[in-house]
Amino acid sequence: MDLWWILVALVLLLVVTGAAMSARVVQQFERGLVFRFGRLRDGVRGPGLTVIVPAVDRMRKVNMQITTMPVPAQDGITRDNVTVRVDAVVYFRVLDPVLATVNVQDYMFAVSQVAQTSLRSVIGKSDLDDLLSNRERLNQGLELMIDSPALDWGIHIDRVEVKDVALPEAMKRSMSRQAEAERERRARVISAEGELQASEKLAQAAGRMSDTPGALQLRLLETIVSVAAEKNSTLVLPFPVELLRYLEHNTSATPAPARGDPAPAAAPAGPQPASADRGGPITNGRNVIQN
């Protein structure tokens, strides 16, 4: 009788051990593939509890979550012969666990190598300005280059982004000088445009004031009031512009004698006889007698 209970206990132990060895738990974000004697069985095991034959079947789980893979920094020369160092990041996930397991030995390593070679290719085909300012187009091109071979592996590339572009120190200094010169040029252009607009407005104001003389006087009085309101010791004396123009006109009308011209002869002292032929005035001291 005791032997019977021992046999029952051994059978129950074997059943429990076999059940424990054959039971597998698949997580919600995983899919299970069952290999029987090395051959893949039909169907993919979904999340939950699944049973396999111990010592006959072997289950391999595939993660279906989005994987973030940093791409190591790659040194390259751009199309305009500038040495740069660029790194990126790849986001991908498994679409077909069968292809990701059967068609490629290690899809993580394969995606990493394809991303590195594609990044070097993009660096060689792009200019420095594109790497710095037009990253959206570069990200799209890099995504297409990586996604093309990954489709045969059951991998879908969600997105690829260029993280950083490292430049040599000499190139950084050159770019800073170029940016400073560009800002200075813009400042000068804006200042010149302001002067042009101000001159045009002043010309229009001068035309209006020339039609109304009283407006010039009012403007002059307004300027005097604005200067006197600051409580300073400046004395403003209005000087007519017409007087300056009159003095300038008279000065230019009477030219000064040149240095090389002989000076006019001085009139002899004393009374001079008048010439009767010319009929001119007779000068005697301070008295002038007209014939």
C-alpha positions, 0 to 999 in steps of 0.5 A: 500500500505504501508503494502505491502512494509512493508511485502516485506521488511520483506521477503527480510530481512528474506531471507538475514538473512537466507542466511547469516545464511546458508552460510559457508566459508571453508578455503583452508587448511580445510575440512567441515563436515555437521551434520544434526540432529546429523547424518553425511551427506555423502561427505566432503565439500571442500574449498570455499563457502558452504550452510547449512540449518539453525537450522538443519545442523551443520558444523564442520571444520577440519584442514588438516595442519601439526600440531607440538606437543611438548611432555612434558619431561618424567622421566624414567630409561633406561635399564642400570639403569640410570635415564634420562629425555627425551622430544620429538616433534611430527609432524602429520596431518589429513588424513581422517577428518571423522575418526578424528571427529567420531572415537575419541573425541579429536584427539589432546589430544589422540595423545599427550597421546600416544606420552607420553606413547610411549616415556616412553616405548622407554626409558625403552627399550633403553640403555643410549648410544642409547639415546645419539648416536643412535637417528635415530633408536629411532625416527623411533621406536617411530614413529611406536609406535605412528602411529599404533593407530593413523591410526584408528583415520585418523591421519598420523604421519609424524615424531617424534624426540627426542629433549633433554636427561637430565642427572643427574650431577653425571652422567655428571661428570662420563662421562666427566672423562671417555671421558678424560681417553679415550682421554689420552689413545688414545694419549698414543697409538699414541705416542707409535706408533710414537716411534715404527715407528721412531725406525724402521726408525732409525734401517734402517738408521743405517743399511744403514750407517753401509754399508757406513762408509762415510755416518756416517761422513757426518751425523755428519758434518751435525749435527755440521752445524745445531747446529752452525747455531743457534748462540749459545755458544755450542762447539761440539767436535766429539768423535769417537764411536770406541774409546769408544768401545775399552775402554769399551772392555779393561776395561771389559777384566781386572777385578779389584780385589775383596775386600776380596782377599788378596793383592799380596806380595811385592817383598823384597828390595835389590839384590836377588840371582837367582835360577840356577834351574829355569834358570830365569833372574838375577835381580840386581837393575835396570840391568837385565841379561838374562842367 
